[in-house]
Amino acid sequence: MQKFDFLVIESDRSRVDAVMSALHFLGYRPQRGDESSAADESMQAWRGVYIGQVDDEAEAERQLALLGDTATHVPMLLADDSAWLGRFTATSSPFTTRVATLAFPLRYEQMAEAMRAMYARLLGGQGNGIRFVGQSAPMSHVNALIRQVAPFDSSVLVLGESGTGKEMVARSIHDSSPRRDKPFVAINCGAIPAELLESELFGHEKGSFTGAINTRKGRFEMAEGGTLFLDEIGDMSLPMQVKLLRVLQERVFERVGGNKTQHCDVRIIAATHRNLEQSITDGKFREDLFYRLSVFPLELPALRERLDDLSVLITEFNQRLARRGLGVVRFGTTAMHALQAYPWPGNVRELSNLVERMAILFPHGEVRASDLPEKYRGQQVCDEVRSSDLLAMMEGRAPVVADISEARSPVSTLGLLPEDGLDLKDHLADIEVGLIRQALDATGGVVAHAARLLHMQRTTLVEKLRKYGLQGSMAA
């Protein structure tokens, strides 16, 4: 049987029904105070209390005492006409910071907002500590959803391509929730053989199978009171799906080889890169389990859908590298243009790996498009090759092409004309754009300094930036 986690103290029967229904809808497991005669830790894990009309002071005090030590920190909802309102909202009251009031007739939206605001106060700065980096519209939407669902115990299903950061979302939800002081336990359901997954989830007794030399706790026990993250849930075998469904419905399980029923109090967050609805059609995933997990679906955008976040993501990864003792790296304008044009099949994980690789190769340096691994370079490297060739000729040196694969231009050097000719106007424009970008890279995007390098007036350079659509590179 599930543990009760929200105490309801109310003398009005109609209000009791309204409050209990709203709390059930928000994912809590409420218990009426007048139905409990004594505190029972095996059956209760209080996360909040509601106090409404109080007809019998002594009986209400008895019910409030059921909270035990948790009374010093659990959130409190008070009916705005409760006789105890003044007691808990007075300036001198230690309860003031964790009290929210409710008006009747009660609306679900009102209770949800009251709980959300109350947890935001309790969490303080931690409540806004979303780990997910990004300022683009898709990421603002994701972070808003994380903040909305975090205070409640509703199951969350995180969807998205591999590498988009599904575990980071799960951790953000946990860290912004009332369970943040309890364990966050993750398990990759697709990385563990089907025959071992049951033991990993539920634990096993000594001697229950070959190699079980000791009794071992499973992930459900490890996560007690906290959050269990089931990654790649779409790869779980059908027999295991049946066993998991029972635990989610009944909140009880037995260790492998054991016969003792154990209760569990965990929040479930699952994730997958698969299309579970298609898997249901194909007979590979249970429909009832899908609806049990997908109370609050949250879909992550691919990196190619949030390219506006490239700069802030690179900054974040540089900060992490610095904490590890690695040198940070700067990506120049041409490199950033190349990264903007890349499709990022590996998403944020691929970008993180690239930043680390460049930080090792160019510690505290600047990366240009030609420094990137070949698949990331795109057309930007052609501009650099043409520009470097022109500079070399202006200085009386022979043009140098680093690698024929890097120079995907119709002209590998300025001295050779292709057999089918070229558009001289467009070619000279490409060279000019390349030189302007190099000057901006060298001066950190400061237009006045770049103009001096190119021996032209600042106003002339500004006109060329507008002509070629390079205004985004302007800093001053």
C-alpha positions as CSV (number, residue, x, y, z in Angstrom):
1,M,0.0,0.0,0.0
2,Q,1.2,3.5,-0.8
3,K,2.4,5.9,1.9
4,F,0.1,8.9,2.7
5,D,2.0,12.1,2.1
6,F,-0.6,15.0,2.6
7,L,-2.6,15.4,5.8
8,V,-6.1,16.9,5.5
9,I,-7.6,18.5,8.6
10,E,-11.1,19.7,7.8
11,S,-14.5,19.5,9.5
12,D,-16.6,20.4,6.5
13,R,-17.3,17.1,4.5
14,S,-17.9,18.8,1.2
15,R,-14.6,20.7,1.5
16,V,-12.8,17.5,2.4
17,D,-13.9,15.9,-0.9
18,A,-12.8,18.9,-2.9
19,V,-9.4,19.1,-1.3
20,M,-8.8,15.4,-1.5
21,S,-9.7,15.3,-5.2
22,A,-7.5,18.2,-6.0
23,L,-4.5,16.7,-4.2
24,H,-5.0,13.3,-5.9
25,F,-5.0,15.1,-9.2
26,L,-1.7,16.9,-8.4
27,G,-0.1,13.5,-7.7
28,Y,-0.3,13.5,-3.9
29,R,-1.7,10.7,-1.6
30,P,-3.8,12.5,1.0
31,Q,-5.2,11.2,4.2
32,R,-7.9,12.6,6.3
33,G,-6.7,13.4,9.8
34,D,-9.9,12.1,11.5
35,E,-9.3,8.6,9.9
36,S,-5.9,8.2,11.4
37,S,-5.5,7.4,15.1
38,A,-1.7,7.4,15.4
39,A,1.4,8.3,13.6
40,D,2.8,5.4,11.6
41,E,6.1,5.9,9.8
42,S,5.6,2.8,7.7
43,M,2.4,4.3,6.3
44,Q,3.1,8.1,6.3
45,A,5.7,10.3,4.6
46,W,4.3,13.7,5.0
47,R,5.0,16.4,2.4
48,G,2.3,18.9,3.3
49,V,-0.8,19.6,5.4
50,Y,-4.1,21.3,4.7
51,I,-6.1,23.0,7.5
52,G,-9.6,24.2,7.0
53,Q,-12.5,24.8,9.3
54,V,-11.8,23.6,12.9
55,D,-15.0,22.7,14.9
56,D,-13.2,20.8,17.7
57,E,-9.9,22.4,18.8
58,A,-8.6,19.4,20.7
59,E,-9.3,17.0,17.9
60,A,-7.6,19.3,15.4
61,E,-4.6,19.5,17.6
62,R,-4.5,15.7,17.8
63,Q,-4.6,15.4,14.0
64,L,-1.9,18.1,13.6
65,A,0.3,16.1,16.0
66,L,0.3,13.2,13.4
67,L,2.9,15.2,11.5
68,G,5.5,14.6,14.2
69,D,8.9,16.2,13.5
70,T,7.9,17.0,9.9
71,A,5.6,19.7,11.3
72,T,8.6,22.0,11.5
73,H,9.2,22.1,7.8
74,V,6.3,20.8,5.7
75,P,4.3,23.2,3.5
76,M,0.9,24.3,4.9
77,L,-2.3,25.1,3.0
78,L,-4.9,27.1,5.0
79,A,-8.5,27.9,4.1
80,D,-8.8,31.7,4.1
81,D,-11.7,31.4,6.5
82,S,-9.9,29.0,8.9
83,A,-10.0,29.9,12.6
84,W,-6.3,29.0,12.7
85,L,-5.3,31.5,10.0
86,G,-4.0,34.1,12.4
87,R,-2.1,31.5,14.4
88,F,0.0,30.4,11.4
89,T,0.3,33.6,9.4
90,A,1.3,36.0,12.2
91,T,4.6,37.8,11.7
92,S,6.1,36.1,14.7
93,S,4.9,32.6,13.5
94,P,7.7,30.2,12.3
95,F,5.1,28.9,9.7
96,T,4.7,32.2,7.8
97,T,7.2,31.4,5.0
98,R,5.6,28.1,4.2
99,V,1.9,29.0,4.3
100,A,-0.4,29.5,1.4
101,T,-4.2,30.3,1.6
102,L,-7.0,28.8,-0.4
103,A,-10.4,30.3,-1.2
104,F,-13.6,28.3,-1.6
105,P,-15.2,27.1,-3.8
106,L,-11.9,25.5,-4.6
107,R,-10.4,25.4,-8.1
108,Y,-7.7,23.0,-9.2
109,E,-5.7,25.8,-10.8
110,Q,-5.7,27.8,-7.6
111,M,-4.3,24.9,-5.5
112,A,-1.7,24.1,-8.1
113,E,-0.5,27.8,-8.2
114,A,-0.5,28.0,-4.4
115,M,1.6,24.9,-4.1
116,R,4.0,26.1,-6.8
117,A,4.5,29.5,-5.1
118,M,4.9,28.0,-1.7
119,Y,7.6,25.6,-2.9
120,A,9.4,28.4,-4.7
121,R,9.7,30.2,-1.4
122,L,10.8,27.1,0.4
123,L,13.4,26.3,-2.2
124,G,14.7,29.9,-2.3
125,G,17.5,30.3,-4.8
126,Q,17.5,26.5,-5.5
127,G,14.0,26.7,-6.9
128,N,15.2,28.6,-9.9
129,G,18.4,26.6,-10.3
130,I,17.4,25.0,-13.6
131,R,20.5,23.2,-14.9
132,F,19.3,23.3,-18.5
133,V,21.2,26.0,-20.4
134,G,19.6,28.0,-23.1
135,Q,17.8,31.2,-23.9
136,S,16.1,30.3,-27.1
137,A,12.3,30.0,-27.3
138,P,12.3,26.2,-27.3
139,M,14.5,26.1,-24.2
140,S,12.5,28.8,-22.4
141,H,9.4,26.6,-22.9
142,V,11.2,23.5,-21.5
143,N,12.5,25.4,-18.4
144,A,9.0,26.7,-17.8
145,L,7.6,23.1,-17.9
146,I,10.3,21.9,-15.5
147,R,9.4,24.7,-13.0
148,Q,5.7,23.8,-13.4
149,V,5.9,20.1,-12.8
150,A,8.8,20.0,-10.2
151,P,6.7,20.7,-7.1
152,F,4.4,17.8,-7.7
153,D,4.9,14.0,-7.6
154,S,3.4,13.4,-11.1
155,S,5.3,10.9,-13.3
156,V,7.2,12.6,-16.1
157,L,8.1,11.1,-19.5
158,V,11.0,12.9,-21.1
159,L,11.1,12.5,-24.9
160,G,13.8,13.5,-27.3
161,E,16.7,12.4,-29.5
162,S,19.8,10.9,-28.0
163,G,22.2,13.5,-26.7
164,T,19.6,16.2,-26.0
165,G,20.1,16.0,-22.2
166,K,17.2,13.9,-20.9
167,E,18.9,13.0,-17.7
168,M,19.8,16.7,-17.1
169,V,16.1,17.4,-17.3
170,A,15.3,14.7,-14.8
171,R,18.0,16.0,-12.4
172,S,16.6,19.5,-12.8
173,I,13.1,18.4,-11.9
174,H,14.5,16.5,-8.8
175,D,16.6,19.4,-7.6
176,S,13.7,21.8,-7.9
177,S,11.3,19.5,-6.1
178,P,10.5,18.8,-2.4
179,R,12.4,15.5,-2.8
180,R,15.7,17.4,-3.5
181,D,17.2,16.3,-0.2
182,K,16.6,12.6,-0.9
183,P,18.5,10.4,-3.5
184,F,18.3,10.8,-7.2
185,V,18.9,7.3,-8.7
186,A,19.3,6.7,-12.4
187,I,19.3,3.4,-14.3
188,N,19.7,2.8,-18.1
189,C,17.1,0.2,-18.9
190,G,18.6,-0.4,-22.3
191,A,22.1,-1.0,-21.1
192,I,21.3,-3.9,-18.7
193,P,20.5,-7.4,-19.9
194,A,16.8,-8.3,-19.5
195,E,17.6,-11.2,-17.1
196,L,19.5,-8.9,-14.8
197,L,17.3,-5.8,-14.9
198,E,14.8,-7.2,-12.3
199,S,17.6,-7.6,-9.8
200,E,18.9,-4.1,-10.6
201,L,15.5,-2.5,-10.0
202,F,14.1,-4.6,-7.1
203,G,17.3,-6.1,-5.5
204,H,17.8,-9.7,-4.6
205,E,18.2,-12.0,-1.6
206,K,21.4,-14.0,-0.9
207,G,21.5,-17.2,-2.9
208,S,18.5,-16.3,-5.1
209,F,20.6,-17.1,-8.2
210,T,24.1,-18.1,-9.1
211,G,26.5,-15.3,-8.1
212,A,24.1,-13.8,-5.6
213,I,26.5,-14.1,-2.7
214,N,25.0,-11.3,-0.7
215,T,21.6,-9.6,-0.2
216,R,21.5,-6.5,-2.4
217,K,19.2,-3.5,-2.5
218,G,17.6,-2.5,-5.8
219,R,17.3,0.9,-7.3
220,F,13.8,1.4,-5.9
221,E,15.1,0.9,-2.4
222,M,18.1,3.2,-3.1
223,A,15.8,5.9,-4.3
224,E,13.4,5.7,-1.3
225,G,11.9,9.2,-0.7
226,G,13.6,10.6,-3.8
227,T,13.5,10.2,-7.5
228,L,14.1,7.2,-9.7
229,F,15.1,8.0,-13.3
230,L,14.4,5.2,-15.8
231,D,16.4,6.0,-18.9
232,E,15.7,4.4,-22.2
233,I,12.5,2.9,-20.9
234,G,11.5,2.0,-24.5
235,D,14.2,-0.7,-24.6
236,M,12.7,-2.6,-21.6
237,S,11.5,-6.1,-22.3
238,L,7.7,-6.9,-22.2
239,P,8.0,-9.2,-19.1
240,M,9.8,-6.5,-17.2
241,Q,7.2,-3.9,-18.3
242,V,4.5,-6.0,-16.6
243,K,6.5,-6.1,-13.3
244,L,7.3,-2.4,-13.4
245,L,3.6,-1.6,-14.0
246,R,2.6,-3.4,-10.9
247,V,5.1,-1.4,-8.8
248,L,3.9,1.9,-10.3
249,Q,0.2,0.9,-9.5
250,E,0.6,-0.7,-6.1
251,R,3.9,0.9,-4.9
252,V,5.0,-2.5,-3.6
253,F,7.6,-5.0,-4.7
254,E,9.6,-8.0,-3.7
255,R,13.3,-8.6,-4.1
256,V,14.3,-11.4,-6.4
257,G,14.3,-14.6,-4.4
258,G,12.4,-13.0,-1.6
259,N,8.8,-13.1,-0.4
260,K,8.7,-10.0,1.8
261,T,6.5,-7.2,0.3
262,Q,8.3,-3.9,0.5
263,H,6.6,-0.5,0.2
264,C,8.3,2.2,-1.9
265,D,7.9,6.0,-2.0
266,V,9.6,7.3,-5.1
267,R,8.9,9.7,-7.9
268,I,9.3,8.2,-11.4
269,I,10.8,10.0,-14.3
270,A,11.3,8.0,-17.4
271,A,12.9,8.9,-20.7
272,T,13.3,7.5,-24.2
273,H,14.5,8.4,-27.7
274,R,12.0,6.0,-29.2
275,N,8.5,6.7,-30.5
276,L,6.5,4.8,-27.8
277,E,3.2,5.2,-29.5
278,Q,4.7,3.4,-32.6
279,S,6.2,0.8,-30.3
280,I,2.7,0.2,-28.8
281,T,1.4,-0.4,-32.4
282,D,4.3,-2.8,-33.1
283,G,3.5,-4.7,-29.9
284,K,6.8,-3.8,-28.2
285,F,5.5,-1.6,-25.5
286,R,2.5,-1.9,-23.2
287,E,-0.1,0.8,-23.6
288,D,-1.2,0.7,-20.0
289,L,2.5,1.3,-18.9
290,F,2.8,4.2,-21.4
291,Y,-0.2,6.0,-19.9
292,R,1.0,5.3,-16.4
293,L,4.4,7.0,-17.2
294,S,3.1,9.7,-19.5
295,V,1.2,11.8,-16.9
296,F,3.3,14.8,-17.9
297,P,5.2,14.3,-21.2
298,L,8.0,16.7,-21.8
299,E,9.7,16.8,-25.3
300,L,13.2,18.2,-25.7
301,P,14.2,20.0,-28.9
302,A,17.2,18.8,-30.9
303,L,20.2,21.1,-31.0
304,R,19.5,22.0,-34.7
305,E,16.2,23.4,-33.5
306,R,17.8,25.7,-30.9
307,L,21.0,27.0,-32.7
308,D,20.6,30.4,-31.0
309,D,21.9,28.6,-27.8
310,L,25.2,27.6,-29.4
311,S,27.1,30.5,-27.8
312,V,25.7,30.0,-24.3
313,L,26.2,26.3,-24.5
314,I,29.9,26.7,-25.5
315,T,30.4,29.2,-22.6
316,E,28.8,26.6,-20.2
317,F,31.0,23.8,-21.4
318,N,34.1,26.1,-21.2
319,Q,33.2,26.8,-17.5
320,R,33.0,23.1,-16.8
321,L,36.3,22.5,-18.5
322,A,37.9,25.2,-16.5
323,R,36.7,23.6,-13.3
324,R,38.5,20.4,-14.4
325,G,41.7,22.3,-15.0
326,L,41.5,22.4,-18.8
327,G,42.1,25.5,-20.8
328,V,39.1,27.3,-22.3
329,V,38.8,27.8,-26.0
330,R,37.2,30.6,-28.1
331,F,35.5,29.9,-31.4
332,G,36.0,32.6,-34.0
333,T,33.4,34.0,-36.3
334,T,34.1,31.6,-39.2
335,A,34.1,28.6,-36.8
336,M,30.7,29.8,-35.3
337,H,29.3,30.2,-38.8
338,A,30.4,26.6,-39.6
339,L,28.9,25.2,-36.4
340,Q,25.6,27.1,-37.2
341,A,25.4,25.3,-40.5
342,Y,26.1,21.8,-39.1
343,P,23.1,19.5,-38.5
344,W,24.3,18.1,-35.1
345,P,23.0,14.5,-35.2
346,G,24.6,14.0,-31.8
347,N,22.9,17.1,-30.3
348,V,24.3,18.8,-27.1
349,R,26.5,15.8,-26.2
350,E,28.3,16.1,-29.5
351,L,28.8,19.8,-29.0
352,S,30.2,19.1,-25.5
353,N,32.6,16.6,-26.9
354,L,33.8,19.0,-29.7
355,V,34.4,21.8,-27.2
356,E,36.5,19.5,-25.0
357,R,38.5,18.3,-28.1
358,M,39.2,21.8,-29.2
359,A,40.2,22.9,-25.7
360,I,42.8,20.1,-25.6
361,L,44.1,21.0,-29.1
362,F,44.0,24.8,-28.7
363,P,44.1,25.6,-24.9
364,H,43.3,29.3,-24.3
365,G,43.4,29.8,-28.1
366,E,40.9,30.7,-30.9
367,V,39.5,28.1,-33.2
368,R,38.8,29.0,-36.8
369,A,36.7,27.0,-39.3
370,S,39.9,25.4,-40.7
371,D,40.8,24.2,-37.3
372,L,37.6,22.2,-36.8
373,P,37.4,18.5,-37.7
374,E,36.5,18.2,-41.4
375,K,32.9,17.3,-41.1
376,Y,32.1,20.6,-39.2
377,R,33.9,22.9,-41.6
378,G,31.4,23.4,-44.4
379,Q,31.8,26.4,-46.8
380,Q,33.4,28.6,-44.1
381,V,36.8,27.0,-44.7
382,C,36.7,27.9,-48.3
383,D,36.5,31.6,-47.4
384,E,39.5,31.2,-45.1
385,V,41.5,29.4,-47.8
386,R,40.8,32.1,-50.4
387,S,41.5,34.9,-47.9
388,S,44.8,33.4,-46.8
389,D,45.8,32.9,-50.5
390,L,45.1,36.5,-51.2
391,L,47.0,37.7,-48.2
392,A,50.0,35.5,-49.2
393,M,50.1,37.0,-52.7
394,M,49.8,40.6,-51.3
395,E,52.9,39.8,-49.1
396,G,54.8,38.3,-52.0
397,R,54.5,34.7,-50.8
398,A,53.2,31.6,-52.6
399,P,49.6,30.7,-51.7
400,V,49.2,27.7,-49.4
401,V,46.3,25.2,-49.4
402,A,46.5,23.1,-46.2
403,D,44.5,20.2,-47.6
404,I,42.7,19.7,-50.9
405,S,39.7,18.4,-49.0
406,E,39.6,21.8,-47.2
407,A,39.5,23.8,-50.3
408,R,36.2,23.0,-51.9
409,S,36.3,26.2,-53.9
410,P,36.1,26.2,-57.7
411,V,39.6,27.8,-57.5
412,S,42.1,25.9,-55.3
413,T,44.6,28.8,-55.8
414,L,44.1,32.2,-57.2
415,G,46.4,31.5,-60.2
416,L,44.3,28.7,-61.7
417,L,41.2,29.3,-63.7
418,P,38.7,26.4,-63.9
419,E,38.1,25.0,-67.4
420,D,34.4,26.1,-67.3
421,G,35.3,29.6,-66.0
422,L,33.9,31.4,-63.0
423,D,31.9,34.4,-62.0
424,L,34.6,36.9,-61.2
425,K,32.3,39.2,-59.3
426,D,31.0,36.5,-57.0
427,H,34.5,35.1,-56.5
428,L,36.0,38.5,-55.5
429,A,33.0,39.1,-53.2
430,D,33.8,35.7,-51.5
431,I,37.4,36.8,-51.0
432,E,36.3,40.2,-49.6
433,V,33.9,38.5,-47.1
434,G,36.7,36.1,-46.0
435,L,39.1,39.0,-45.3
436,I,36.4,41.0,-43.4
437,R,35.6,38.0,-41.3
438,Q,39.3,37.4,-40.5
439,A,39.6,41.1,-39.5
440,L,36.6,40.8,-37.2
441,D,37.9,37.6,-35.7
442,A,41.3,39.2,-35.0
443,T,39.7,42.3,-33.3
444,G,37.0,40.5,-31.4
445,G,34.3,41.8,-33.6
446,V,35.1,45.5,-33.0
447,V,34.3,47.2,-36.3
448,A,36.5,50.3,-35.8
449,H,39.6,48.1,-35.2
450,A,38.8,45.8,-38.1
451,A,38.4,48.8,-40.4
452,R,42.0,49.9,-39.4
453,L,43.3,46.5,-40.2
454,L,41.7,46.6,-43.6
455,H,42.9,50.2,-44.2
456,M,39.4,51.5,-44.8
457,Q,36.9,53.9,-43.2
458,R,34.7,52.5,-40.5
459,T,31.6,53.7,-42.3
460,T,32.7,51.9,-45.5
461,L,33.2,48.7,-43.5
462,V,29.7,49.0,-41.9
463,E,28.2,49.4,-45.4
464,K,30.0,46.2,-46.5
465,L,28.8,44.3,-43.4
466,R,25.2,45.3,-44.3
467,K,25.8,44.4,-48.0
468,Y,27.0,40.9,-47.1
469,G,24.6,40.3,-44.2
470,L,27.3,40.3,-41.6
471,Q,25.7,42.7,-39.1
472,G,25.6,39.9,-36.5
473,S,29.4,40.1,-36.3
474,M,29.4,43.8,-35.4
475,A,30.4,44.7,-31.8
476,A,31.1,48.4,-32.1
